[in-house]
Amino acid sequence: MLEHKTLTQPAAKEVMLQLAKGIYNDAEIAAFITVYLMRSITIEELQGFRDGLLELAVPVHLEGDVMDIVGTGGDGKNTFNISTLACFIVAGAGKKVAKHGNYGASSISGASNVMETLGYKFKATNDSLQRELDESNFTFLHAPQFHPALKAVAQIRRNLGFRTFFNMLGPMVNPAKPSYQLVGVYNLEMARIYNYLLQQAGNPFTIIHSLDGYDEISLTADTKVITAKGEQILSPEQLGKRTVSPIDIHGGNTVEEAAKIFIKILNGEGTWAQNAVVLANAAMALQCTGDFNSYNDAYNVAVESLESGKAASSFKKLISLQS
C-alpha cells in the first residue's frame, strides 16, 4: 500500500473482513487509513470495502420502500444536522425513512450525536425498527451497531479527527437497503464514483454537491445535482428561493448546541436561512421518489410538512416510542 499499489476488489473485501475480526492493531489501522490521504481511493477498493461491510452487517428487513438521506460527512463545514432534519420533513410528508448514521468523526455533531442527545436509543432488532417506521415513518440505524468493522475503527477515527475513506462508505452500506437515496458528497471526484456505483445498484438516487465544498445543498453556492438521467447545476435561488451565508448554517460549538438548533428548526422556529436549506434538501429527497412532477411541487410538500407540524409530530412520536 505504501508503495502506491492499489487493491483489487476481492483483496479490499478481505482487508475489511480481517479488520472486523480485530486482526490489525491500532497503529496498523491508522497507517492503512492514512494511505488514502496520500492518494485517491479506486472504485474497485471502495466496492471491496463495501462488500466486506455488507457481508458482515447485522441483517435488516423492513417492509415497503424506504429512503435514506445521508451525506458522506467530512466536509469540515460544521453545519447543523441538515440531512437528519430533512429526514423528518420527508417522514412528515408521509414517506418512510430509514436513516443510516454515525457519530461525527470530523464535525462536532453527527446524526448519531444529535439523535442520542435528543433521547433516541440505538437499537438493532428488526421488530423495534419496523415499529418505529410504522408509527413515525422514521427509524435510525446507528452504523456501529450494524457493522462490526465500523465498531472496530470508531475510536481510531475519532482520534484522527479528519475525513477518512470510511466517510465515503457510510452512504453505501445502509443495511436497510433503501429503495431511494439522496447522497451528499464533499467533492466532485466522490460524486463521479458514487454515480458509477449507484447506477450499478439500479435504484433511484440523487447525488448532491455544493460547489463550494458542502456535502449537501447549502444554498451558499450553486449545487451540482446528479441522477440516473444526467447532471445539472442549480442555483440557490432555484433550490431555496435565496442565497444564504455560511454563518447562517453553522451547527454550534457543542452537541448540546446542535441539538437545540435541531429542535428549534423542527418546531418551525428556525431562521429563514435554516429553514430554506432544510427544505431544499427535503424537497430534493422527495423528488427522488418519482412521485412529483417537479422540484417545486416537492418543495411545496416539504414546506407543508414543516409548517403544519407534521415533521415535528413524526419526531415526537419516534421519541415517545423509546423505552
Secondary structure by P-SEA (a helix, b strand, c coil): ccccccccaaaaaaaaaaaaaccccaaaaaaaaaccccccccaaaaaaaaaaaaaaccccccccbbbbbbbcccccccccaaaaaaaaaaaaabbbbbccccccccccccaaaaaaaabbbbbccaaaaaaaaaaccccccccccccaaaaaaaaaaaaacccccccccccccccccccccbbbbccaaaaaaaaaaaaaacccbbbbbccccccccccccbbbbbccccccccccccccccccccccccccccaaaaaaaaaaaaaccccaaaaaaaaaaaaaaaaaacccccaaaaaaaaaaaaaaaaaaaaaaaaaaacc
